[in-house]
């Protein structure tokens, strides 16, 4: 279970969302003080404060009951507020005050329950039929139209606006990247590339992601249908709810950034959905001379090199796909290899990369942000700034908290600038992030944090 003391986490005013599966306890202690504890998940290895006089509880009734039963809380409950809705919490540490309101009827909640319309663009009748079947399996998605090519899609979009578009790369009339850049991007409709997976396609996929396509998914076939089907439904369901603006297009203010004072430390970055463009925005804003930067981006194995090569053409320092046994050097950003776990170790005073085909079930991704961050914790660099960028899920959040506790400066990308506010949100909610920064300000904040370390 994640148990957070709000007084320890926040030093001033704070606002966060109490999710449906969470509960918040306000405990009056015999000393006259109050303790605010946020419970999320199971109830293992948790200790409550001593001398509880009475308490109030807010949140999921099953979770409240579980906590009360687990810890045999026999003190008087002044108030139990049971809700299965998401709740906005406002906490003022200085005033020792907390307020809340349910947000179940807000636009956010309405949007999350709305069935999203999907436009499929693919020249293969077989794939159109297969994608339609997969999409319509979901209760939150439905295919509104399946276009056989760019021209048919353009005509449909003149009088219709779907919630999300799936796009093939190779089509006879016009390739998908060109179609997106010339006709789709201006519509601000979330777009996902669903295409075959090959090294040759890498540069085109990277160009699509750099131009504003939100994600890439492997095209389903007989050999991968089950895993790809789950990925398609998950990605389309989440991304169809995104309201695109400059944040999804990766617009940067190019704020003036000071130089790094030295290159003796380390910068570590983790990202997922939307991360390819976010990383491009961040890295191209950094100065020419940098400490080593280690990056885990969730990406298929065949595309990590193409991604590194593309960034290398944009940046003033070297960007490359990491190699097993390679010494980590300054003025270089290293991209984790897709399909392998990436860790660093110290050998004879030097930092060396190790790539492992680790099938450990506790890591849901290869490469995994947690896997890299945990290895960094062991080497204890002189200076360390660790960053979590846009992405689904929670990879990196647990290890980011460990790095913060070790003394690293930790940064999360804020909700406004994320394509998907998943990984940074989880990291923030467990207290792993020291600050939440807009992508446009990330480079400046990162350098300042490093120089102060």
C-alpha positions in Angstrom: 0.0 0.0 0.0 1.0 3.5 -0.6 0.5 5.5 2.5 1.3 9.2 2.4 1.3 11.7 5.2 0.1 14.9 3.7 1.9 17.0 6.3 5.2 15.4 5.4 4.6 15.6 1.6 3.3 19.1 1.2 5.0 22.3 2.5 2.2 24.8 1.8 -1.0 24.5 -0.2 -1.6 21.5 -2.4 -4.3 20.2 -4.7 -4.7 16.6 -5.8 -7.3 14.0 -6.8 -8.5 11.3 -4.5 -9.1 8.3 -6.8 -12.1 5.9 -6.4 -9.9 3.2 -4.9 -8.3 5.5 -2.2 -9.3 6.8 1.2 -8.1 9.7 3.3 -8.0 9.6 7.1 -8.0 12.7 9.3 -6.8 11.6 12.7 -7.2 13.7 15.9 -4.3 12.7 18.2 -4.3 12.9 22.0 -1.5 15.5 21.7 -4.0 17.8 20.1 -2.3 17.6 16.7 -3.9 16.2 13.5 -2.5 13.7 11.1 -3.7 13.3 7.5 -3.0 9.9 5.9 -3.8 9.0 2.3 -4.2 5.2 1.8 -4.0 3.6 -1.7 -3.7 -0.1 -2.5 -3.3 -3.0 -0.1 -2.7 -2.5 3.6 0.6 -4.3 4.2 3.5 -3.0 6.3 1.8 0.2 7.5 1.9 1.8 10.9 -0.6 4.3 12.2 0.4 7.1 14.6 0.0 6.4 18.3 -2.5 8.1 20.5 -5.4 8.4 18.1 -8.3 10.1 19.9 -10.8 10.1 17.0 -10.9 10.2 13.2 -12.7 11.2 10.1 -12.5 9.2 6.8 -13.3 10.1 3.2 -13.2 7.8 0.2 -14.0 4.3 -1.0 -16.2 2.5 1.6 -14.4 -0.8 1.1 -11.0 0.8 1.6 -12.2 2.6 4.7 -13.6 -0.6 6.1 -10.4 -2.4 5.2 -8.2 0.1 7.0 -10.4 0.2 10.1 -10.5 -3.6 10.3 -6.8 -4.1 9.5 -5.6 -1.7 12.2 -8.4 -2.4 14.7 -9.2 1.3 14.9 -11.6 1.5 17.9 -11.5 5.2 18.4 -14.7 7.2 17.7 -15.3 8.0 14.0 -16.7 11.6 13.9 -17.6 11.3 10.3 -17.4 8.7 7.5 -17.9 10.1 4.0 -18.2 7.2 1.6 -17.8 8.0 -2.1 -17.0 6.0 -5.2 -16.5 9.2 -7.2 -13.2 10.9 -7.8 -12.7 13.8 -5.3 -10.7 17.0 -5.5 -8.7 17.6 -2.3 -7.4 21.0 -1.3 -4.9 20.8 1.5 -3.3 23.8 3.4 -0.4 22.6 5.5 0.2 26.0 7.1 -3.4 26.4 8.1 -3.8 22.7 9.1 -6.9 22.6 7.0 -8.4 20.3 4.3 -11.4 20.7 2.0 -12.8 18.6 -0.7 -15.5 18.2 -3.4 -16.7 15.3 -5.6 -16.0 15.7 -9.3 -18.1 12.8 -10.5 -20.4 15.1 -12.5 -17.7 17.3 -14.1 -16.8 17.3 -17.8 -13.9 15.0 -17.0 -16.1 12.3 -15.7 -18.6 12.7 -18.5 -15.9 12.4 -21.1 -14.4 9.3 -19.5 -17.7 7.4 -19.8 -18.5 8.6 -23.3 -18.1 6.1 -26.2 -15.3 7.3 -28.4 -15.7 7.2 -32.2 -12.7 5.8 -34.2 -11.8 6.5 -37.8 -9.7 3.8 -39.4 -7.5 4.6 -42.4 -5.9 1.6 -44.1 -5.7 0.5 -47.7 -6.0 -3.2 -46.8 -9.6 -4.5 -46.6 -8.5 -7.4 -44.3 -6.8 -5.0 -41.8 -9.8 -2.6 -41.9 -12.1 -5.5 -41.0 -9.8 -6.9 -38.3 -9.3 -3.4 -36.7 -13.0 -2.8 -36.8 -13.7 -6.1 -35.0 -11.0 -5.3 -32.4 -12.2 -1.8 -31.7 -15.9 -2.7 -31.5 -15.0 -5.3 -28.8 -14.5 -2.4 -26.4 -17.4 -0.9 -24.6 -15.8 2.5 -24.8 -14.9 2.6 -28.5 -16.8 2.2 -31.7 -15.7 2.5 -35.4 -17.5 5.4 -37.1 -15.9 4.9 -40.5 -13.1 2.7 -42.1 -11.5 4.6 -45.0 -9.7 2.6 -47.7 -7.2 5.4 -48.3 -6.3 9.1 -47.8 -8.8 10.6 -50.3 -11.7 8.7 -48.7 -10.6 9.8 -45.3 -10.3 13.4 -46.3 -13.8 13.5 -47.7 -15.2 11.9 -44.6 -13.4 14.4 -42.3 -15.0 17.4 -44.2 -18.3 16.8 -42.4 -17.3 14.5 -39.4 -15.0 14.7 -36.5 -14.1 11.4 -34.9 -12.6 11.2 -31.4 -9.4 9.4 -32.6 -7.9 8.3 -35.9 -5.8 5.1 -36.6 -3.4 5.6 -39.5 -1.4 3.2 -41.7 2.0 4.3 -43.0 2.2 2.6 -46.4 -0.7 3.5 -48.7 -0.6 3.8 -52.5 -2.2 7.3 -52.8 -0.2 9.0 -50.1 1.9 7.7 -47.2 0.4 8.1 -43.8 3.1 10.6 -42.6 2.4 13.0 -45.5 -1.4 12.6 -44.9 -1.0 13.5 -41.3 1.2 16.5 -41.9 -0.8 18.0 -44.7 -4.4 17.2 -43.7 -4.9 15.6 -40.2 -2.6 17.6 -37.9 -4.5 20.8 -38.3 -7.7 19.1 -37.1 -6.3 18.4 -33.6 -7.7 14.9 -33.5 -5.6 12.4 -31.6 -4.0 10.1 -34.1 -2.2 6.7 -33.7 -0.1 5.0 -36.3 -1.0 1.3 -36.6 1.4 -0.2 -39.1 3.8 -3.1 -39.7 6.9 -3.2 -37.7 10.3 -3.2 -39.5 13.6 -1.4 -39.2 13.0 0.2 -42.6 9.9 1.9 -41.3 11.7 3.4 -38.3 12.6 6.8 -39.8 9.0 7.3 -41.1 7.5 6.3 -37.7 9.8 8.7 -35.9 8.9 11.5 -38.3 5.2 10.8 -37.6 5.7 10.9 -33.8 7.8 14.1 -34.1 5.1 15.7 -36.2 2.4 15.1 -33.6 1.1 11.5 -33.9 0.6 10.4 -30.3 1.6 6.7 -30.5 2.7 3.8 -32.6 1.1 0.3 -32.4 2.1 -2.8 -34.3 -0.3 -3.9 -36.9 -2.2 -7.1 -35.8 -1.6 -10.4 -37.6 -2.1 -14.1 -36.8 1.1 -14.3 -34.7 0.4 -11.4 -32.3 -3.3 -10.9 -32.4 -4.0 -11.3 -28.6 -1.2 -8.9 -27.3 -1.8 -6.3 -30.0 -5.5 -6.4 -29.5 -5.1 -5.5 -25.9 -2.7 -2.7 -26.7 -4.9 -1.2 -29.4 -7.9 -1.1 -27.1 -5.9 0.4 -24.2 -4.1 3.0 -26.2 -7.2 4.1 -28.2 -9.4 4.3 -25.1 -7.0 6.5 -23.2 -5.8 8.7 -26.1 -9.3 9.3 -27.5 -10.0 11.3 -24.4 -7.1 13.7 -24.9 -7.8 17.3 -25.8 -5.1 18.3 -28.1 -3.5 21.7 -28.0 0.1 22.9 -28.2 1.0 20.4 -25.5 0.5 17.5 -27.9 2.3 19.2 -30.8 5.4 19.7 -28.7 5.6 23.5 -29.1 8.5 24.9 -27.1 9.1 28.5 -26.0 12.9 27.9 -26.3 13.5 29.7 -23.0 17.0 30.8 -22.3 18.9 28.0 -20.5 22.0 28.5 -18.5 25.0 26.2 -18.9 25.8 23.2 -16.8 28.5 24.1 -14.3 30.2 20.7 -14.7 29.6 17.3 -16.3 30.6 15.1 -13.3 27.0 14.1 -12.4 24.2 12.3 -14.2 20.8 13.0 -15.6 18.2 10.2 -15.9 14.9 10.4 -17.8 11.9 8.1 -18.2 9.0 8.5 -20.6 6.4 6.6 -22.5 3.4 7.7 -24.6 4.1 11.2 -26.0 7.7 10.9 -24.8 9.4 10.8 -28.2 8.2 14.4 -29.0 8.7 15.5 -25.4 12.3 14.3 -25.3 13.0 16.1 -28.6 11.6 19.3 -27.1 13.6 18.9 -23.9 17.0 17.7 -25.4 17.1 20.3 -28.2 16.6 23.0 -25.5 19.7 22.0 -23.5 23.1 23.6 -23.9 25.9 22.1 -26.0 27.9 20.7 -23.2 26.0 18.3 -20.9 26.6 15.6 -18.3 25.7 12.1 -19.4 22.0 11.7 -19.9 20.4 8.2 -19.6 17.0 7.8 -21.2 14.4 5.1 -21.1 11.6 5.6 -23.6 9.1 2.8 -24.0 9.6 1.9 -27.7 9.7 -1.2 -29.9 13.1 -2.8 -30.3 13.2 -2.1 -34.1 12.7 1.7 -33.5 15.0 2.7 -30.7 18.0 3.2 -33.0 16.0 5.2 -35.5 14.7 7.4 -32.6 18.3 8.0 -31.3 19.5 8.8 -34.8 16.7 11.3 -35.3 17.5 13.1 -32.1 21.2 13.1 -32.9 20.5 15.2 -36.0 18.5 17.7 -33.9 20.8 18.1 -30.9 24.1 19.9 -30.5 25.5 16.9 -28.5 25.7 13.2 -29.4 22.6 11.1 -29.0 22.9 7.4 -29.6 21.3 4.0 -28.8 23.2 2.5 -25.9 25.4 -0.5 -26.4 26.2 -3.3 -24.0 29.5 -2.7 -22.2 29.7 0.9 -23.4 31.3 3.5 -21.1 29.0 6.3 -20.1 30.6 9.6 -21.2 29.8 13.3 -20.9 28.3 15.3 -23.8 26.2 12.2 -24.8 22.6 11.3 -24.3 22.0 7.5 -24.4 18.7 6.0 -25.5 17.8 2.6 -24.0 17.6 -0.2 -26.6 14.1 -1.4 -27.2 13.4 -5.0 -26.0 16.3 -5.0 -23.5 16.7 -3.9 -19.9 19.2 -1.1 -19.4 21.3 -0.7 -16.2 24.5 1.1 -15.2 27.2 -0.2 -13.0 30.5 1.2 -11.7 33.6 -0.7 -12.9 37.1 0.5 -12.0 35.7 4.0 -11.3 33.9 4.2 -14.6 30.2 4.0 -15.4 29.4 1.2 -17.8 26.2 0.2 -19.5 24.8 -3.3 -19.2 22.0 -4.6 -21.4 20.0 -7.6 -20.1 17.2 -9.7 -21.5 15.6 -9.8 -18.1 12.1 -11.4 -18.1 11.4 -10.6 -14.5 7.6 -10.2 -14.2 7.9 -7.2 -11.8 9.0 -5.1 -14.7 6.2 -4.6 -17.2 8.3 -3.0 -19.9 11.6 -3.7 -21.7 13.2 -1.2 -21.3 11.8 -0.3 -17.9 12.4 3.1 -16.2 12.3 1.4 -12.8 15.1 -1.0 -13.9 17.4 1.8 -14.9 16.6 4.1 -11.9 17.2 1.3 -9.4 20.6 0.6 -10.9 21.5 4.4 -10.6 20.5 4.2 -6.9 23.3 1.7 -6.4 26.1 3.7 -8.0 25.3 6.9 -6.0 26.5 9.6 -8.5 27.9 12.9 -7.2 25.0 14.8 -8.7 21.8 13.4 -10.0 18.6 14.9 -11.5 15.9 12.4 -12.4 12.9 13.2 -14.5 9.6 11.5 -15.3 7.9 12.7 -18.6 4.5 12.0 -20.2 3.3 8.4 -20.4 0.7 5.8 -19.4 1.0 3.7 -16.2 3.4 4.0 -13.3 6.8 2.8 -14.5 9.5 4.8 -12.8 7.4 6.3 -9.9 8.6 3.9 -7.2 12.3 4.1 -8.0 12.0 7.9 -8.5 10.9 8.2 -4.9 13.9 6.1 -3.8 16.2 8.4 -5.8 14.6 11.4 -4.1 15.1 9.8 -0.7 18.7 9.2 -1.6 19.2 12.9 -2.3 18.6 13.3 -6.0 16.6 16.2 -7.4 13.4 14.8 -8.9 11.2 16.4 -11.5 7.8 15.5 -13.1 6.2 16.8 -16.2 3.0 18.7 -15.3 -0.5 17.7 -16.4 -0.9 20.7 -18.7 2.0 19.7 -20.9 1.6 15.9 -20.9 0.1 14.0 -23.7 -0.9 11.4 -21.1 -0.6 12.4 -17.4 -0.1 8.9 -16.1 3.5 8.2 -15.0 4.1 11.8 -13.7 0.8 11.8 -11.9 1.6 8.5 -10.0 5.1 9.8 -9.2 3.6 13.1 -7.8 1.0 11.4 -5.8 3.4 9.1 -3.9 5.7 12.1 -3.2 8.4 11.2 -5.7 8.6 14.6 -7.5 10.1 17.6 -5.8 8.5 19.8 -8.5 6.1 19.5 -11.4 7.3 21.5 -14.5 5.8 22.4 -17.8 7.6 20.9 -20.7 8.5 24.3 -22.1 10.3 25.1 -18.8 11.8 21.7 -18.3 15.3 22.3 -19.7 15.8 25.5 -17.7 14.6 23.9 -14.5 16.7 20.8 -15.1 19.9 22.7 -15.5 19.2 24.9 -12.5 18.5 21.9 -10.3 21.7 20.1 -11.5 23.8 23.2 -10.8 22.4 23.5 -7.3 22.9 19.8 -6.4 
